[in-house]
Amino acid sequence: MEKRKYPATQSEALRQGVTYYFTGKPCKHGHLSERFAQNRNCRECLRLRNRARTKQDYWLDYGDEQYKERKRQNASKYYHTRAHKRGVRQRRFFEKSSRVATKQGVVELRRVRLEAQLLSIDTGVKHEVDHIIPLIHDLVCGLDVPDNVQILTKAKNRRKAARFDQDEQSRIQMQLIKKAPPERG
């Protein structure tokens, strides 16, 4: 529905059974957006509030057991759909094509992943394997090799996301170049 097709008042929206109405006036925060008919809240304010909560890990422990069970059931239904299977197929294709580690590297990656699982069990805090240089990014393309992974907590990994700081990486590379190579003998 376009904004001009929404009802102009809350009472009119409630009478029509529509979720939103649009007055054409900005909310107290200056957003020119639809408002919810049930509580008069601005839709854009809600979107921004939820986005801020997501960055603060607000949703990690959200909901009671009934809510979580309902989410599990819906996830189970989605698991059997064609869309999910297509997504898994695509993800596996990209993961396989991005692997460039040697057999020894694959073993090392498995060891790092197991180490993350053990840390999760020992500490009770969920740990994940993070790619230092992201696998998918506009500026760079990282590799799935042991030198490009690190173990982070789930919260830190979500905050980092697929970010890449070029200055930080340049500094790390310069430190690696200055180190003397290990002696082989």
Phi and psi restraints in degrees (value plus and minus 20) as a CYANA .aco file:
   2 GLU   PHI     -96.7   -56.7
   2 GLU   PSI     139.4   179.4
   3 LYS   PHI     -80.3   -40.3
   3 LYS   PSI     -56.2   -16.2
   4 ARG   PHI     -92.2   -52.2
   4 ARG   PSI     -34.4     5.6
   5 LYS   PHI    -112.9   -72.9
   5 LYS   PSI     -27.4    12.6
   6 TYR   PHI     -92.4   -52.4
   6 TYR   PSI     131.7   171.7
   7 PRO   PHI     -81.4   -41.4
   7 PRO   PSI     133.8   173.8
   8 ALA   PHI    -105.6   -65.6
   8 ALA   PSI     -38.9     1.1
   9 THR   PHI    -150.2  -110.2
   9 THR   PSI     141.2   181.2
  10 GLN   PHI     -86.0   -46.0
  10 GLN   PSI     -63.9   -23.9
  11 SER   PHI     -82.1   -42.1
  11 SER   PSI     -58.3   -18.3
  12 GLU   PHI     -86.6   -46.6
  12 GLU   PSI     -59.7   -19.7
  13 ALA   PHI     -85.3   -45.3
  13 ALA   PSI     -62.1   -22.1
  14 LEU   PHI     -84.1   -44.1
  14 LEU   PSI     -60.0   -20.0
  15 ARG   PHI     -84.4   -44.4
  15 ARG   PSI     -58.7   -18.7
  16 GLN   PHI    -101.5   -61.5
  16 GLN   PSI     -33.7     6.3
  17 GLY   PHI      57.0    97.0
  17 GLY   PSI       7.1    47.1
  18 VAL   PHI    -113.0   -73.0
  18 VAL   PSI     127.0   167.0
  19 THR   PHI     -94.1   -54.1
  19 THR   PSI     -56.6   -16.6
  20 TYR   PHI    -139.9   -99.9
  20 TYR   PSI     138.5   178.5
  21 TYR   PHI    -158.3  -118.3
  21 TYR   PSI     139.4   179.4
  22 PHE   PHI    -153.7  -113.7
  22 PHE   PSI      96.0   136.0
  23 THR   PHI    -109.4   -69.4
  23 THR   PSI     -43.0    -3.0
  24 GLY   PHI      68.4   108.4
  24 GLY   PSI     -20.1    19.9
  25 LYS   PHI    -128.5   -88.5
  25 LYS   PSI     124.1   164.1
  26 PRO   PHI     -91.8   -51.8
  26 PRO   PSI     135.0   175.0
  27 CYS   PHI     -95.8   -55.8
  27 CYS   PSI    -198.4  -158.4
  28 LYS   PHI     -86.6   -46.6
  28 LYS   PSI     -36.7     3.3
  29 HIS   PHI    -116.5   -76.5
  29 HIS   PSI     -19.4    20.6
  30 GLY   PHI      72.4   112.4
  30 GLY   PSI     -11.5    28.5
  31 HIS   PHI    -103.5   -63.5
  31 HIS   PSI     109.6   149.6
  32 LEU   PHI    -117.2   -77.2
  32 LEU   PSI      65.0   105.0
  33 SER   PHI    -161.1  -121.1
  33 SER   PSI     150.8   190.8
  34 GLU   PHI     -86.1   -46.1
  34 GLU   PSI     141.9   181.9
  35 ARG   PHI    -143.6  -103.6
  35 ARG   PSI     132.5   172.5
  36 PHE   PHI     -95.7   -55.7
  36 PHE   PSI     114.3   154.3
  37 ALA   PHI     -88.8   -48.8
  37 ALA   PSI     -51.9   -11.9
  38 GLN   PHI     -90.0   -50.0
  38 GLN   PSI     -58.0   -18.0
  39 ASN   PHI    -153.9  -113.9
  39 ASN   PSI     -15.9    24.1
  40 ARG   PHI      48.5    88.5
  40 ARG   PSI      -9.6    30.4
  41 ASN   PHI     -94.3   -54.3
  41 ASN   PSI     129.2   169.2
  42 CYS   PHI     -95.5   -55.5
  42 CYS   PSI     115.0   155.0
  43 ARG   PHI     -87.0   -47.0
  43 ARG   PSI     -58.4   -18.4
  44 GLU   PHI     -88.6   -48.6
  44 GLU   PSI     -58.4   -18.4
  45 CYS   PHI     -80.4   -40.4
  45 CYS   PSI     -62.9   -22.9
  46 LEU   PHI     -83.7   -43.7
  46 LEU   PSI     -62.5   -22.5
  47 ARG   PHI     -81.4   -41.4
  47 ARG   PSI     -65.3   -25.3
  48 LEU   PHI     -86.3   -46.3
  48 LEU   PSI     -58.4   -18.4
  49 ARG   PHI     -84.8   -44.8
  49 ARG   PSI     -64.6   -24.6
  50 ASN   PHI     -85.7   -45.7
  50 ASN   PSI     -56.2   -16.2
  51 ARG   PHI     -85.4   -45.4
  51 ARG   PSI     -60.9   -20.9
  52 ALA   PHI     -86.1   -46.1
  52 ALA   PSI     -59.4   -19.4
  53 ARG   PHI     -83.9   -43.9
  53 ARG   PSI     -58.4   -18.4
  54 THR   PHI     -82.9   -42.9
  54 THR   PSI     -58.9   -18.9
  55 LYS   PHI     -87.9   -47.9
  55 LYS   PSI     -42.9    -2.9
  56 GLN   PHI    -119.5   -79.5
  56 GLN   PSI      -4.7    35.3
  57 ASP   PHI      39.2    79.2
  57 ASP   PSI      12.3    52.3
  58 TYR   PHI     -83.2   -43.2
  58 TYR   PSI     -55.7   -15.7
  59 TRP   PHI    -107.2   -67.2
  59 TRP   PSI     -23.1    16.9
  60 LEU   PHI     -80.3   -40.3
  60 LEU   PSI     -65.6   -25.6
  61 ASP   PHI    -129.7   -89.7
  61 ASP   PSI      16.0    56.0
  62 TYR   PHI    -101.4   -61.4
  62 TYR   PSI     120.1   160.1
  63 GLY   PHI      68.4   108.4
  63 GLY   PSI     138.3   178.3
  64 ASP   PHI    -109.0   -69.0
  64 ASP   PSI    -195.3  -155.3
  65 GLU   PHI     -85.0   -45.0
  65 GLU   PSI     -56.8   -16.8
  66 GLN   PHI     -80.3   -40.3
  66 GLN   PSI     -65.5   -25.5
  67 TYR   PHI     -82.2   -42.2
  67 TYR   PSI     -65.7   -25.7
  68 LYS   PHI     -84.6   -44.6
  68 LYS   PSI     -57.3   -17.3
  69 GLU   PHI     -85.6   -45.6
  69 GLU   PSI     -60.3   -20.3
  70 ARG   PHI     -83.1   -43.1
  70 ARG   PSI     -61.3   -21.3
  71 LYS   PHI     -83.1   -43.1
  71 LYS   PSI     -59.7   -19.7
  72 ARG   PHI     -83.4   -43.4
  72 ARG   PSI     -61.7   -21.7
  73 GLN   PHI     -84.7   -44.7
  73 GLN   PSI     -62.6   -22.6
  74 ASN   PHI     -85.3   -45.3
  74 ASN   PSI     -58.3   -18.3
  75 ALA   PHI     -84.5   -44.5
  75 ALA   PSI     -58.2   -18.2
  76 SER   PHI     -84.4   -44.4
  76 SER   PSI     -61.1   -21.1
  77 LYS   PHI     -82.3   -42.3
  77 LYS   PSI     -63.5   -23.5
  78 TYR   PHI     -84.6   -44.6
  78 TYR   PSI     -52.8   -12.8
  79 TYR   PHI     -77.8   -37.8
  79 TYR   PSI     -51.3   -11.3
  80 HIS   PHI    -112.9   -72.9
  80 HIS   PSI     -14.1    25.9
  81 THR   PHI    -107.9   -67.9
  81 THR   PSI     144.0   184.0
  82 ARG   PHI     -87.4   -47.4
  82 ARG   PSI     -56.8   -16.8
  83 ALA   PHI     -81.2   -41.2
  83 ALA   PSI     -63.0   -23.0
  84 HIS   PHI     -83.2   -43.2
  84 HIS   PSI     -64.9   -24.9
  85 LYS   PHI     -83.7   -43.7
  85 LYS   PSI     -57.3   -17.3
  86 ARG   PHI     -85.6   -45.6
  86 ARG   PSI     -62.3   -22.3
  87 GLY   PHI     -82.3   -42.3
  87 GLY   PSI     -61.9   -21.9
  88 VAL   PHI     -84.2   -44.2
  88 VAL   PSI     -62.6   -22.6
  89 ARG   PHI     -81.3   -41.3
  89 ARG   PSI     -64.6   -24.6
  90 GLN   PHI     -84.3   -44.3
  90 GLN   PSI     -64.0   -24.0
  91 ARG   PHI     -81.9   -41.9
  91 ARG   PSI     -64.1   -24.1
  92 ARG   PHI     -83.5   -43.5
  92 ARG   PSI     -59.5   -19.5
  93 PHE   PHI     -80.0   -40.0
  93 PHE   PSI     -68.1   -28.1
  94 PHE   PHI     -88.5   -48.5
  94 PHE   PSI     -56.5   -16.5
  95 GLU   PHI     -84.3   -44.3
  95 GLU   PSI     -64.2   -24.2
  96 LYS   PHI     -85.5   -45.5
  96 LYS   PSI     -60.7   -20.7
  97 SER   PHI     -93.9   -53.9
  97 SER   PSI     -39.9     0.1
  98 SER   PHI    -109.3   -69.3
  98 SER   PSI     -30.3     9.7
  99 ARG   PHI     -95.0   -55.0
  99 ARG   PSI     102.8   142.8
 100 VAL   PHI    -149.5  -109.5
 100 VAL   PSI     -12.0    28.0
 101 ALA   PHI     -92.5   -52.5
 101 ALA   PSI     129.0   169.0
 102 THR   PHI     -93.4   -53.4
 102 THR   PSI     156.7   196.7
 103 LYS   PHI     -80.0   -40.0
 103 LYS   PSI     -60.2   -20.2
 104 GLN   PHI     -84.5   -44.5
 104 GLN   PSI     -58.5   -18.5
 105 GLY   PHI     -84.8   -44.8
 105 GLY   PSI     -58.9   -18.9
 106 VAL   PHI     -82.9   -42.9
 106 VAL   PSI     -62.7   -22.7
 107 VAL   PHI     -81.9   -41.9
 107 VAL   PSI     -62.4   -22.4
 108 GLU   PHI     -84.3   -44.3
 108 GLU   PSI     -60.5   -20.5
 109 LEU   PHI     -83.0   -43.0
 109 LEU   PSI     -61.6   -21.6
 110 ARG   PHI     -81.2   -41.2
 110 ARG   PSI     -61.6   -21.6
 111 ARG   PHI     -81.6   -41.6
 111 ARG   PSI     -61.7   -21.7
 112 VAL   PHI     -85.4   -45.4
 112 VAL   PSI     -61.8   -21.8
 113 ARG   PHI     -85.2   -45.2
 113 ARG   PSI     -60.5   -20.5
 114 LEU   PHI     -84.9   -44.9
 114 LEU   PSI     -58.1   -18.1
 115 GLU   PHI     -81.0   -41.0
 115 GLU   PSI     -59.9   -19.9
 116 ALA   PHI     -84.3   -44.3
 116 ALA   PSI     -61.0   -21.0
 117 GLN   PHI     -84.0   -44.0
 117 GLN   PSI     -62.3   -22.3
 118 LEU   PHI     -83.6   -43.6
 118 LEU   PSI     -60.5   -20.5
 119 LEU   PHI     -80.7   -40.7
 119 LEU   PSI     -60.7   -20.7
 120 SER   PHI     -81.7   -41.7
 120 SER   PSI     -63.4   -23.4
 121 ILE   PHI     -87.6   -47.6
 121 ILE   PSI     -64.9   -24.9
 122 ASP   PHI     -86.1   -46.1
 122 ASP   PSI     -65.3   -25.3
 123 THR   PHI    -110.9   -70.9
 123 THR   PSI     -42.6    -2.6
 124 GLY   PHI      62.6   102.6
 124 GLY   PSI     -18.9    21.1
 125 VAL   PHI    -128.1   -88.1
 125 VAL   PSI     110.7   150.7
 126 LYS   PHI     -85.7   -45.7
 126 LYS   PSI     106.1   146.1
 127 HIS   PHI    -135.2   -95.2
 127 HIS   PSI     128.9   168.9
 128 GLU   PHI    -156.1  -116.1
 128 GLU   PSI     141.3   181.3
 129 VAL   PHI    -111.3   -71.3
 129 VAL   PSI     106.7   146.7
 130 ASP   PHI    -135.5   -95.5
 130 ASP   PSI     123.0   163.0
 131 HIS   PHI    -108.0   -68.0
 131 HIS   PSI     102.8   142.8
 132 ILE   PHI     -80.8   -40.8
 132 ILE   PSI     -72.7   -32.7
 133 ILE   PHI    -117.8   -77.8
 133 ILE   PSI      97.3   137.3
 134 PRO   PHI     -78.7   -38.7
 134 PRO   PSI     128.0   168.0
 135 LEU   PHI     -87.7   -47.7
 135 LEU   PSI     -56.2   -16.2
 136 ILE   PHI    -145.2  -105.2
 136 ILE   PSI      97.4   137.4
 137 HIS   PHI    -177.6  -137.6
 137 HIS   PSI     136.0   176.0
 138 ASP   PHI     -87.7   -47.7
 138 ASP   PSI     -55.6   -15.6
 139 LEU   PHI    -113.5   -73.5
 139 LEU   PSI     -53.4   -13.4
 140 VAL   PHI    -156.1  -116.1
 140 VAL   PSI     147.2   187.2
 141 CYS   PHI    -154.2  -114.2
 141 CYS   PSI      85.8   125.8
 142 GLY   PHI     -97.9   -57.9
 142 GLY   PSI     150.0   190.0
 143 LEU   PHI    -135.9   -95.9
 143 LEU   PSI     134.0   174.0
 144 ASP   PHI    -110.8   -70.8
 144 ASP   PSI      53.4    93.4
 145 VAL   PHI    -148.9  -108.9
 145 VAL   PSI     137.6   177.6
 146 PRO   PHI     -77.6   -37.6
 146 PRO   PSI     -52.7   -12.7
 147 ASP   PHI     -93.4   -53.4
 147 ASP   PSI     -31.7     8.3
 148 ASN   PHI    -127.0   -87.0
 148 ASN   PSI      -8.6    31.4
 149 VAL   PHI    -139.7   -99.7
 149 VAL   PSI     134.3   174.3
 150 GLN   PHI    -167.6  -127.6
 150 GLN   PSI     138.1   178.1
 151 ILE   PHI    -118.6   -78.6
 151 ILE   PSI     104.5   144.5
 152 LEU   PHI    -148.7  -108.7
 152 LEU   PSI     140.7   180.7
 153 THR   PHI     -90.0   -50.0
 153 THR   PSI     138.7   178.7
 154 LYS   PHI     -80.2   -40.2
 154 LYS   PSI     -60.8   -20.8
 155 ALA   PHI     -83.4   -43.4
 155 ALA   PSI     -65.1   -25.1
 156 LYS   PHI     -85.7   -45.7
 156 LYS   PSI     -57.9   -17.9
 157 ASN   PHI     -85.5   -45.5
 157 ASN   PSI     -57.9   -17.9
 158 ARG   PHI     -88.0   -48.0
 158 ARG   PSI     -57.6   -17.6
 159 ARG   PHI     -87.7   -47.7
 159 ARG   PSI     -59.2   -19.2
 160 LYS   PHI     -88.5   -48.5
 160 LYS   PSI     -60.4   -20.4
 161 ALA   PHI      32.0    72.0
 161 ALA   PSI    -154.3  -114.3
 162 ALA   PHI    -124.9   -84.9
 162 ALA   PSI      16.1    56.1
 163 ARG   PHI     -98.8   -58.8
 163 ARG   PSI     131.5   171.5
 164 PHE   PHI    -160.8  -120.8
 164 PHE   PSI     101.6   141.6
 165 ASP   PHI    -124.6   -84.6
 165 ASP   PSI      86.1   126.1
 166 GLN   PHI     -84.5   -44.5
 166 GLN   PSI     -58.8   -18.8
 167 ASP   PHI     -83.2   -43.2
 167 ASP   PSI     -64.3   -24.3
 168 GLU   PHI     -82.3   -42.3
 168 GLU   PSI     -63.4   -23.4
 169 GLN   PHI     -85.8   -45.8
 169 GLN   PSI     -58.2   -18.2
 170 SER   PHI     -82.7   -42.7
 170 SER   PSI     -60.9   -20.9
 171 ARG   PHI     -82.8   -42.8
 171 ARG   PSI     -64.6   -24.6
 172 ILE   PHI     -82.9   -42.9
 172 ILE   PSI     -62.4   -22.4
 173 GLN   PHI     -85.3   -45.3
 173 GLN   PSI     -58.4   -18.4
 174 MET   PHI     -84.2   -44.2
 174 MET   PSI     -57.1   -17.1
 175 GLN   PHI     -84.9   -44.9
 175 GLN   PSI     -59.7   -19.7
 176 LEU   PHI     -86.9   -46.9
 176 LEU   PSI     -56.8   -16.8
 177 ILE   PHI     -87.1   -47.1
 177 ILE   PSI     -57.4   -17.4
 178 LYS   PHI     -92.3   -52.3
 178 LYS   PSI     -42.5    -2.5
 179 LYS   PHI     -87.8   -47.8
 179 LYS   PSI     122.9   162.9
 180 ALA   PHI     -93.7   -53.7
 180 ALA   PSI     119.8   159.8
 181 PRO   PHI     -86.8   -46.8
 181 PRO   PSI     127.1   167.1
 182 PRO   PHI     -86.4   -46.4
 182 PRO   PSI     124.7   164.7
 183 GLU   PHI     -98.3   -58.3
 183 GLU   PSI     119.7   159.7
 184 ARG   PHI    -134.2   -94.2
 184 ARG   PSI     119.4   159.4
